[in-house]
């Protein structure tokens, strides 16, 4: 892969540089609630602008259905990027139409523009190669050079990620280079003990990475909604907790493999359980009980790991040399069920390990709960991309940048 520094050494002054970023930030009524992904790509954009490039930034946001949806506009992200750069950022109200063409044509050396949400065009996510290619052709007309720096999208075979690099001279941005370097420390250059913490709602989302990590990790700590399928597989009552019965046989297989290969697979020993899911908007006080993990009442749902589990998991992290964490341990958005996720974050901060927070909800939780991002070895911008890399999959966006 050509690096951003190699590209800058060749000279980009006066050239239109298309930066595929990941500005897929969470919004609440048009207000950005976590700008981490914008801040992560800002250094690459700033370097290009300072070198005199005419920078065209593109991204997706949310899951619009191939047509404009105002709720998914990138306008708030463009405004925030301008604040971070300390300069005006132009905004095109379409992707490859008249607004995009006129906005890009009006750029002068060192200026930055953001075009509208790529997924407002059906060609971006199309499974039809010709339709996707046609959109990539149109995007290519806006630029002279392509820089891939949207790590959160590199596992997608989308027009702006996979097809466009083949149509332009291309280089890898600073963020993707950093992310890949970190992931190599979790796969090829691991320091041990290697501890993996997996949370989140569905065990089905994590099966492939568990399969791969059973041959690499020393300990795997399980939490979040996915824990209840593991507890059920052990024969425990899980009440009305989130449960994927169709995955029970696979989970049993993984537990047996862990035991036979000496991988320590650790499950919760106590749970915060309630009959009512909390109100995440008002965050009204929740009513819950703390119960042993094998004694969840039939009418209650597990919503966080309990205090004994928090201490147990912290002790399993304390002597680690490498820790990878992906997925919250409970419904962290509500203060009464944030304790498990906070305990894991604090354990990472307190350890001497190389710690990686694997993007998505985990990264949002760290920031929401007030932790200093610099206290962690790395906070990824792409949860799904990180997991697929750890699964050993070929990521289309990375393969395209290598070509």
LINBEL-V810967 format. One record per residue. N is the residue number from 0. RES is the residue in one letter. PHI is phi in whole degrees, 0 to 359 (999 if undefined). PSI is psi in radians with two decimals (999 if undefined). D_CENTER is the distance of its C-alpha to the mean C-alpha in whole Angstrom. Layout:
n = [N & N]
res = [RES & RES]
phi = [PHI & PHI]
psi = [PSI & PSI]
d_center = [D_CENTER & D_CENTER]
This chain:
n = [0 & 1 & 2 & 3 & 4 & 5 & 6 & 7 & 8 & 9 & 10 & 11 & 12 & 13 & 14 & 15 & 16 & 17 & 18 & 19 & 20 & 21 & 22 & 23 & 24 & 25 & 26 & 27 & 28 & 29 & 30 & 31 & 32 & 33 & 34 & 35 & 36 & 37 & 38 & 39 & 40 & 41 & 42 & 43 & 44 & 45 & 46 & 47 & 48 & 49 & 50 & 51 & 52 & 53 & 54 & 55 & 56 & 57 & 58 & 59 & 60 & 61 & 62 & 63 & 64 & 65 & 66 & 67 & 68 & 69 & 70 & 71 & 72 & 73 & 74 & 75 & 76 & 77 & 78 & 79 & 80 & 81 & 82 & 83 & 84 & 85 & 86 & 87 & 88 & 89 & 90 & 91 & 92 & 93 & 94 & 95 & 96 & 97 & 98 & 99 & 100 & 101 & 102 & 103 & 104 & 105 & 106 & 107 & 108 & 109 & 110 & 111 & 112 & 113 & 114 & 115 & 116 & 117 & 118 & 119 & 120 & 121 & 122 & 123 & 124 & 125 & 126 & 127 & 128 & 129 & 130 & 131 & 132 & 133 & 134 & 135 & 136 & 137 & 138 & 139 & 140 & 141 & 142 & 143 & 144 & 145 & 146 & 147 & 148 & 149 & 150 & 151 & 152 & 153 & 154 & 155 & 156 & 157 & 158 & 159 & 160 & 161 & 162 & 163 & 164 & 165 & 166 & 167 & 168 & 169 & 170 & 171 & 172 & 173 & 174 & 175 & 176 & 177 & 178 & 179 & 180 & 181 & 182 & 183 & 184 & 185 & 186 & 187 & 188 & 189 & 190 & 191 & 192 & 193 & 194 & 195 & 196 & 197 & 198 & 199 & 200 & 201 & 202 & 203 & 204 & 205 & 206 & 207 & 208 & 209 & 210 & 211 & 212 & 213 & 214 & 215 & 216 & 217 & 218 & 219 & 220 & 221 & 222 & 223 & 224 & 225 & 226 & 227 & 228 & 229 & 230 & 231 & 232 & 233 & 234 & 235 & 236 & 237 & 238 & 239 & 240 & 241 & 242 & 243 & 244 & 245 & 246 & 247 & 248 & 249 & 250 & 251 & 252 & 253 & 254 & 255 & 256 & 257 & 258 & 259 & 260 & 261 & 262 & 263 & 264 & 265 & 266 & 267 & 268 & 269 & 270 & 271 & 272 & 273 & 274 & 275 & 276 & 277 & 278 & 279 & 280 & 281 & 282 & 283 & 284 & 285 & 286 & 287 & 288 & 289 & 290 & 291 & 292 & 293 & 294 & 295 & 296 & 297 & 298 & 299 & 300 & 301 & 302 & 303 & 304 & 305 & 306 & 307 & 308 & 309 & 310 & 311 & 312 & 313 & 314 & 315 & 316 & 317 & 318 & 319 & 320 & 321 & 322 & 323 & 324 & 325 & 326 & 327 & 328 & 329 & 330 & 331 & 332 & 333 & 334 & 335 & 336 & 337 & 338 & 339 & 340 & 341 & 342 & 343 & 344 & 345 & 346 & 347 & 348 & 349 & 350 & 351 & 352 & 353 & 354 & 355 & 356 & 357 & 358 & 359 & 360 & 361 & 362 & 363 & 364 & 365 & 366 & 367 & 368 & 369 & 370 & 371 & 372 & 373 & 374 & 375 & 376 & 377 & 378 & 379 & 380 & 381 & 382 & 383 & 384 & 385 & 386 & 387 & 388 & 389 & 390 & 391 & 392 & 393 & 394 & 395 & 396 & 397 & 398 & 399 & 400 & 401 & 402]
res = [X & X & X & X & X & X & X & X & X & X & X & X & X & X & X & X & X & X & X & X & X & X & X & X & X & X & X & X & X & X & X & X & X & X & X & X & X & X & X & X & X & X & X & X & X & X & X & X & X & X & X & X & X & X & X & X & X & X & X & X & X & X & X & X & X & X & X & X & X & X & X & X & X & X & X & X & X & X & X & X & X & X & X & X & X & X & X & X & X & X & X & X & X & X & X & X & X & X & X & X & X & X & X & X & X & X & X & X & X & X & X & X & X & X & X & X & X & X & X & X & X & X & X & X & X & X & X & X & X & X & X & X & X & X & X & X & X & X & X & X & X & X & X & X & X & X & X & X & X & X & X & X & X & X & X & X & X & X & X & X & X & X & X & X & X & X & X & X & X & X & X & X & X & X & X & X & X & X & X & X & X & X & X & X & X & X & X & X & X & X & X & X & X & X & X & X & X & X & X & X & X & X & X & X & X & X & X & X & X & X & X & X & X & X & X & X & X & X & X & X & X & X & X & X & X & X & X & X & X & X & X & X & X & X & X & X & X & X & X & X & X & X & X & X & X & X & X & X & X & X & X & X & X & X & X & X & X & X & X & X & X & X & X & X & X & X & X & X & X & X & X & X & X & X & X & X & X & X & X & X & X & X & X & X & X & X & X & X & X & X & X & X & X & X & X & X & X & X & X & X & X & X & X & X & X & X & X & X & X & X & X & X & X & X & X & X & X & X & X & X & X & X & X & X & X & X & X & X & X & X & X & X & X & X & X & X & X & X & X & X & X & X & X & X & X & X & X & X & X & X & X & X & X & X & X & X & X & X & X & X & X & X & X & X & X & X & X & X & X & X & X & X & X & X & X & X & X & X & X & X & X & X & X & X & X & X & X & X & X & X & X & X & X & X & X & X & X & X & X & X & X & X & X]
phi = [999 & 285 & 272 & 297 & 292 & 295 & 296 & 296 & 296 & 286 & 100 & 235 & 302 & 81 & 266 & 275 & 249 & 272 & 255 & 276 & 260 & 239 & 256 & 282 & 264 & 288 & 237 & 234 & 54 & 85 & 255 & 289 & 261 & 205 & 263 & 305 & 291 & 290 & 296 & 292 & 266 & 303 & 300 & 296 & 297 & 296 & 301 & 295 & 296 & 296 & 274 & 92 & 288 & 259 & 267 & 248 & 261 & 226 & 197 & 257 & 207 & 70 & 231 & 295 & 263 & 81 & 212 & 301 & 224 & 309 & 296 & 251 & 294 & 274 & 305 & 298 & 293 & 297 & 295 & 292 & 300 & 300 & 296 & 291 & 280 & 69 & 207 & 294 & 242 & 287 & 228 & 265 & 274 & 218 & 262 & 225 & 271 & 297 & 296 & 298 & 297 & 290 & 295 & 291 & 297 & 277 & 293 & 248 & 304 & 89 & 268 & 234 & 229 & 243 & 266 & 295 & 316 & 301 & 281 & 285 & 248 & 298 & 293 & 298 & 253 & 300 & 274 & 273 & 302 & 292 & 294 & 296 & 295 & 297 & 292 & 297 & 300 & 294 & 295 & 298 & 292 & 272 & 212 & 253 & 219 & 246 & 236 & 270 & 217 & 260 & 301 & 296 & 242 & 291 & 271 & 255 & 271 & 250 & 303 & 284 & 260 & 255 & 275 & 296 & 303 & 289 & 260 & 219 & 303 & 220 & 212 & 263 & 283 & 296 & 293 & 297 & 301 & 294 & 300 & 295 & 299 & 294 & 296 & 295 & 288 & 261 & 232 & 260 & 231 & 283 & 262 & 247 & 293 & 252 & 247 & 242 & 248 & 239 & 229 & 95 & 282 & 252 & 294 & 298 & 288 & 245 & 301 & 296 & 287 & 298 & 305 & 287 & 285 & 299 & 259 & 230 & 278 & 270 & 219 & 234 & 258 & 250 & 209 & 70 & 299 & 294 & 296 & 287 & 291 & 294 & 296 & 296 & 296 & 274 & 94 & 270 & 286 & 241 & 60 & 258 & 295 & 303 & 215 & 248 & 298 & 289 & 254 & 298 & 298 & 294 & 297 & 300 & 298 & 292 & 296 & 293 & 297 & 301 & 295 & 285 & 260 & 83 & 277 & 278 & 259 & 250 & 249 & 301 & 254 & 212 & 219 & 269 & 234 & 214 & 275 & 232 & 289 & 290 & 279 & 278 & 275 & 274 & 55 & 300 & 307 & 262 & 255 & 210 & 235 & 258 & 228 & 298 & 297 & 261 & 225 & 288 & 299 & 298 & 259 & 236 & 242 & 286 & 234 & 192 & 286 & 273 & 298 & 294 & 293 & 299 & 294 & 300 & 294 & 298 & 292 & 285 & 268 & 305 & 259 & 290 & 258 & 221 & 227 & 243 & 234 & 223 & 106 & 294 & 268 & 196 & 279 & 295 & 295 & 254 & 301 & 287 & 239 & 264 & 297 & 293 & 295 & 296 & 296 & 293 & 302 & 295 & 296 & 295 & 298 & 284 & 281 & 264 & 282 & 281 & 249 & 234 & 263 & 276 & 73 & 56 & 295 & 295 & 296 & 297 & 297 & 303 & 287 & 298 & 276 & 87 & 281 & 285 & 301 & 289 & 281 & 252 & 297 & 198 & 246 & 286 & 264 & 222 & 296 & 296 & 295 & 298 & 297 & 293 & 297 & 293 & 286 & 88 & 283 & 278 & 267 & 307 & 294 & 286 & 298 & 294 & 285 & 279 & 286]
psi = [2.34 & 2.33 & 2.88 & -0.61 & -0.67 & -0.68 & -0.78 & -0.62 & -0.55 & -0.40 & 2.20 & 0.08 & 2.22 & -0.09 & 2.56 & 2.01 & 2.05 & 2.03 & 1.96 & 1.77 & 3.09 & 1.68 & 0.46 & 1.30 & 2.66 & 2.41 & 2.50 & 1.84 & 0.78 & -0.04 & 2.28 & 2.22 & -0.24 & 1.92 & 0.32 & -0.72 & -0.56 & -0.76 & -0.56 & -0.60 & -0.19 & -0.69 & -0.70 & -0.80 & -0.73 & -0.73 & -0.78 & -0.77 & -0.74 & -0.47 & 0.05 & 0.18 & 2.74 & 1.79 & 2.19 & 1.94 & 2.33 & 2.61 & 2.96 & 2.95 & 2.12 & -2.76 & 1.04 & 2.77 & 0.77 & 0.27 & 2.73 & 2.36 & 1.96 & -0.59 & -0.35 & 0.34 & 2.54 & 0.07 & -0.80 & -0.65 & -0.68 & -0.72 & -0.72 & -0.67 & -0.73 & -0.70 & -0.72 & -0.61 & -0.34 & 0.58 & 2.73 & 2.40 & 2.12 & 2.68 & 2.19 & 2.36 & 0.10 & -3.09 & -0.83 & 0.24 & -2.80 & -0.68 & -0.79 & -0.81 & -0.76 & -0.68 & -0.77 & -0.71 & -0.50 & -0.15 & 2.49 & 3.01 & 2.27 & -0.05 & 2.76 & 2.43 & 2.63 & 2.27 & 2.80 & 2.87 & 2.07 & -0.53 & 0.05 & -0.16 & 2.19 & -0.40 & -0.41 & -0.80 & 0.10 & 2.49 & -0.11 & 2.07 & -0.67 & -0.77 & -0.75 & -0.73 & -0.65 & -0.70 & -0.69 & -0.67 & -0.77 & -0.70 & -0.66 & -0.47 & -0.27 & -0.07 & 2.86 & -0.46 & 2.57 & 2.35 & 2.08 & 2.06 & 0.34 & 1.36 & -0.62 & -0.14 & 0.00 & -0.22 & 0.10 & 2.35 & 1.26 & 2.83 & -0.83 & -0.26 & -0.76 & -0.77 & -0.67 & -0.72 & -0.51 & -0.26 & -0.11 & 2.68 & 2.42 & 2.77 & 2.84 & 2.39 & 3.00 & -0.67 & -0.86 & -0.71 & -0.72 & -0.81 & -0.80 & -0.68 & -0.70 & -0.78 & -0.52 & -0.53 & -0.27 & -0.06 & -0.95 & -0.40 & 0.80 & 2.29 & 2.41 & 2.71 & 2.49 & 1.99 & 2.31 & 2.27 & 2.11 & 2.21 & -2.63 & 3.08 & -0.91 & 2.25 & -0.51 & -0.48 & -0.31 & -0.03 & -0.78 & -0.69 & -0.60 & -0.75 & -0.78 & -0.71 & -0.33 & -0.33 & 0.05 & -0.67 & 2.71 & -0.61 & 2.47 & 2.07 & 2.24 & 2.35 & -2.91 & -2.96 & -0.51 & -0.36 & -0.50 & -0.46 & -0.64 & -0.78 & -0.69 & -0.69 & -0.41 & 0.00 & 0.20 & 2.63 & 2.29 & 0.17 & -2.31 & 0.38 & 2.77 & 2.22 & 2.31 & 1.57 & -0.51 & -0.16 & 0.02 & -0.77 & -0.70 & -0.72 & -0.72 & -0.71 & -0.75 & -0.65 & -0.68 & -0.72 & -0.75 & -0.77 & -0.69 & -0.44 & -0.04 & 0.22 & 2.25 & 1.89 & 1.95 & 2.23 & 2.79 & 2.55 & -0.31 & 2.79 & 2.55 & 2.11 & 2.55 & 2.77 & -0.24 & 2.32 & 2.43 & 2.69 & 1.91 & -0.21 & -0.92 & -0.36 & 0.65 & 2.60 & 2.40 & 2.64 & 2.13 & 2.90 & 2.71 & 2.15 & 2.74 & 2.59 & -0.36 & 0.23 & 0.67 & 2.17 & 2.63 & -0.43 & 0.22 & 2.74 & 2.32 & 2.28 & -0.12 & 2.77 & 2.62 & 3.11 & -0.64 & -0.68 & -0.67 & -0.76 & -0.73 & -0.86 & -0.67 & -0.67 & -0.54 & -0.35 & -0.46 & -0.67 & 0.18 & 2.66 & -0.44 & 2.32 & 2.25 & 2.24 & 2.18 & 2.04 & 2.27 & 2.75 & -0.16 & -2.93 & 1.31 & -0.32 & -0.34 & 2.29 & -0.54 & -0.29 & 0.39 & -0.13 & -0.67 & -0.78 & -0.70 & -0.69 & -0.68 & -0.80 & -0.77 & -0.65 & -0.67 & -0.76 & -0.70 & -0.34 & 2.85 & 0.18 & 2.87 & 1.99 & 2.34 & 2.16 & 2.08 & 0.81 & -3.03 & -2.34 & -0.51 & -0.80 & -0.74 & -0.69 & -0.77 & -0.78 & -0.72 & -0.65 & 0.04 & 0.31 & 2.59 & 2.10 & -0.53 & -0.16 & -0.15 & 2.67 & -0.72 & 2.41 & 1.98 & 2.67 & -0.05 & 1.67 & -0.87 & -0.73 & -0.71 & -0.80 & -0.76 & -0.61 & -0.79 & -0.44 & -0.19 & 0.21 & 2.70 & 2.18 & 2.10 & -0.73 & -0.61 & -0.70 & -0.67 & -0.62 & -0.38 & -0.34 & 999]
d_center = [22 & 24 & 22 & 22 & 25 & 27 & 27 & 28 & 31 & 32 & 32 & 30 & 32 & 33 & 31 & 28 & 25 & 22 & 19 & 16 & 13 & 10 & 12 & 10 & 11 & 12 & 16 & 19 & 22 & 21 & 20 & 16 & 15 & 13 & 13 & 11 & 9 & 13 & 14 & 12 & 14 & 17 & 19 & 19 & 20 & 22 & 24 & 24 & 26 & 28 & 29 & 31 & 28 & 28 & 24 & 23 & 19 & 18 & 14 & 14 & 13 & 13 & 15 & 19 & 21 & 22 & 24 & 24 & 23 & 23 & 21 & 18 & 20 & 18 & 21 & 20 & 17 & 20 & 22 & 20 & 19 & 23 & 23 & 21 & 23 & 26 & 27 & 28 & 25 & 27 & 25 & 26 & 26 & 26 & 24 & 27 & 30 & 33 & 30 & 28 & 31 & 33 & 30 & 29 & 33 & 34 & 31 & 33 & 32 & 30 & 28 & 25 & 24 & 21 & 22 & 21 & 18 & 18 & 18 & 21 & 23 & 23 & 23 & 20 & 18 & 22 & 23 & 26 & 26 & 29 & 27 & 24 & 26 & 28 & 25 & 24 & 28 & 28 & 25 & 27 & 30 & 28 & 27 & 29 & 26 & 22 & 20 & 16 & 14 & 11 & 8 & 6 & 9 & 11 & 11 & 13 & 17 & 17 & 20 & 18 & 16 & 19 & 22 & 22 & 22 & 25 & 27 & 27 & 27 & 23 & 22 & 18 & 17 & 17 & 13 & 13 & 16 & 14 & 11 & 13 & 16 & 14 & 13 & 17 & 18 & 16 & 18 & 21 & 22 & 21 & 23 & 24 & 24 & 21 & 19 & 16 & 15 & 14 & 13 & 12 & 15 & 16 & 17 & 17 & 13 & 14 & 17 & 17 & 15 & 17 & 20 & 19 & 19 & 22 & 23 & 22 & 21 & 24 & 22 & 20 & 19 & 19 & 18 & 17 & 18 & 18 & 21 & 23 & 23 & 24 & 27 & 28 & 28 & 30 & 33 & 32 & 32 & 29 & 30 & 28 & 25 & 22 & 24 & 23 & 27 & 26 & 24 & 26 & 28 & 25 & 24 & 28 & 28 & 25 & 27 & 30 & 28 & 27 & 30 & 32 & 30 & 30 & 26 & 26 & 24 & 24 & 24 & 25 & 28 & 28 & 26 & 27 & 28 & 29 & 31 & 29 & 25 & 25 & 25 & 22 & 23 & 26 & 25 & 29 & 30 & 29 & 31 & 30 & 32 & 31 & 32 & 32 & 29 & 32 & 34 & 31 & 34 & 34 & 34 & 31 & 27 & 25 & 22 & 21 & 23 & 26 & 27 & 29 & 25 & 24 & 27 & 27 & 23 & 23 & 26 & 24 & 22 & 25 & 26 & 23 & 23 & 19 & 17 & 13 & 12 & 9 & 10 & 12 & 16 & 18 & 18 & 17 & 17 & 21 & 22 & 25 & 22 & 19 & 22 & 20 & 16 & 18 & 20 & 18 & 16 & 20 & 21 & 18 & 20 & 23 & 23 & 24 & 21 & 19 & 15 & 12 & 9 & 6 & 3 & 4 & 7 & 8 & 7 & 9 & 12 & 13 & 14 & 15 & 17 & 18 & 18 & 18 & 15 & 18 & 18 & 16 & 16 & 12 & 9 & 6 & 5 & 3 & 3 & 6 & 7 & 7 & 9 & 11 & 12 & 13 & 15 & 17 & 16 & 17 & 14 & 16 & 15 & 16 & 19 & 20 & 20 & 22 & 24]
